[in-house]
Amino acid sequence: MSERLPLAVLLSASLLTACGGKEPAPATGPADDAQAAAKTFVAGSDWGPCRIQGLRLPLAARLFVIDGGTPTPGAEPGREMIRRVDIAVPGPVALLMTAPEATAWHVRPGPETEVRALVALGEEPQRITGLGLGDHRHEASAAMGAECAGYLMRGGAGPALAEATDQIFGKPHDAIYQMRIGSVIIGGSDPTLDQPVGQ
């Protein structure tokens, strides 16, 4: 056995040397992963599957982004989320709604609201429901093969969102609303729920 011991030590040493002796790459945190995902999403996307056919650009309407990234309280994993968007803003309006999970967006425009366009993009399938929503509606998801679709707010309002609003609506967004309890009122009066979180 004593003759095999030096051989084992020599073999172990040569294996360690062959591995390069370098430290492993540092682990990335959630913020780094989110930024990488956003950068991957923006790079070279084909925007055709996410555009509304026949929509004239730049769109002459106020554009609001609805961030559905916060999970709805009490929601069951793997089930479609129902999110309600009420619009209490008069005049021409367009919405870009985005969420990571499968979502049914129930949109209710106010009596003085003129809906010009609605787009829902996400990782999983998206649906838009409601009355009086006009002809320009579009849903797309990465799960259904749309390269341009995905959760646009991963990592915050960054390059993915800017490119999406430019490519789909021909203009930057006017405000971002974050969904907190499964519903939001655009132009609402609740200071904790219905106010824009960014521009």
N, C-alpha and C positions, 0 to 999 in steps of 0.2 A: 504494500500500500504506500509505503514511503516514496517509491519511485513514481507513483501516479500523482502525488500531491504537487510537485513542481510543475508537472504537465498541466494540471488543472489550473494552477495559478497563472501560468503562462497563457493558457487558452482564454481565461477570463480577462487578463490584461489586454490581450490582442483584440478581443471583442469590444472592450470599452474604447480602445483606441480607434477601432474601425467605425464606431458610432460617431466619431468626431469630437466627443467630449464637450459638445456645445450645450448650453442650457436650453431647455425647451422654450418655445415662443410664449410670451406672456398671454394669459387667457384674456379674451375680450369680454367686456361687460355688456349689459343690455343696451346701453347708449351706443356703443360701438357697433353692435349688431344691427340696431335700428338705422344708424347712418349708412352702413354698408347696404342694407336692404333698400333704402331710399335711393342711393346712388345707382344700384343695379337696376332699379325700376326705371329711372330716368334715362339711362344710357340706351340709345338706339331703339326706343319703343316705336312700334307701328301704331299710330293713333287712329287709323281708320276704323277699327272695331269699337272705339269709344266715342266717335263723333255722331252727331245727329244729322242724318241726311236731309238736305234742303234748308238747313239753318244758315242764315246770312250772318257773316262775321265782319267786323266785330259786333257782338250782340248788343243792342241798345236796351239794356236793362241793368238794374242793380243785381250783382252776383253775390249770393251768400253761400258759403261753404258750411255744411253741417258735418261735424265730426262725431261719428257714432262709435268711437273707440272705447268708451267706458261701458263695461258690461251692464246690462239691465239687471237691477236687483231681483233676485228670485228666479232668474232665467235658468233653464235647464241646458247644460252643455250639449252641443250638437243639434239643438233645435233652432229653428228660425226665430230671430228676434223681431219683435214688432216695435217700431219706433214711430212716434207721431210728431209731425212738423206742422204747426199752425203758422200761417203767415198773416200778420196784422199790419202789413206795410202797404200803403196805396201805390198804385202805378205799376210799371213793368218790372217784373222780378224773374230771376233765374236761380235755380238751386243746383249745387253740386254736392251730393250726399255720398259719404264714404264710411265704410265700416269693415272690420276684418272678418266678421262672421256673417252667415246667411241672415239677410235682413229684409223684412217687408216694411217699406217706408210708406206710412199713411199720411198723405199731404192734404191739408185743408186750407185753401186760400180764403182770405177775407173778402167781403163784398166789393171792396175797392181795389183789390189786387188783380193785376193782369199777369198771369203766368206765361212767360215766353218760352222757357225751356227747363226741363228737369233731367238730370243725369245722376244715376246711382252706380257707383263703382266699388268693388270690394274683392277680397280674397275669395270669398264664397259667393254663391248666387244672390242677386239682389232683385227686389220687386218694388215697383211704385204703384200705389193704389190711391184712389180718391176720385172726387168728382170735380168737374170744371178745371181740369189740368191742361187743356189744350192738346195740340197734336205733336208737339216736340218733346217727346219723352224717350229716354234710352236707358237700358240697364246692361251692364257688362261685368264679368268677373274673371279673375285669373283661373278659377277652377273650371270655367267653361272655355278656356283657351284664348281669352283676350289678353295679349301681352301687355297692353296699356293699362289694363284694369288691375286694381289692387287697393289696399288700404293706403290712401294718399297721405294720411297724417302720421304715419309711422315716423317717429323722430321729430315731430312738430311740423310747422308750416315751412317747409324747405323747398328745395329745387323740384321735387316730384310734384308738389301742389302747384308751383308757379308754372311748370311746363304744362300740366294738365289744363289749367284755366286758359292758358294762351292757346293751346292746340284745340281745345273743345269749344271755347266761347270767344276766342280772339281778344281777350282782355284779362286784366288781373281781377282778383276777387275784391269785393268791397268790405266784407267782414266775415269772420269765422265764428260760428256758434258751436259750442261743445255740448253734446247730449249728456245730461247727468242723471236723469231719472226715467229715461225712456221716452221723454217728450221735451219739446222746446217750442217757444213762441217767438218767432222773428218779429221784433218790434214790440214785444211784450213789456210789462211794467215791473215784473219781479226782479229786484236787483241781484238776487243770487242765482237765478236760473235762466232768465231770458235776456241777458246782456251778452254782447259779443265778447269773445275772449281774445281776439286778435284781429289785425287787419293786414 
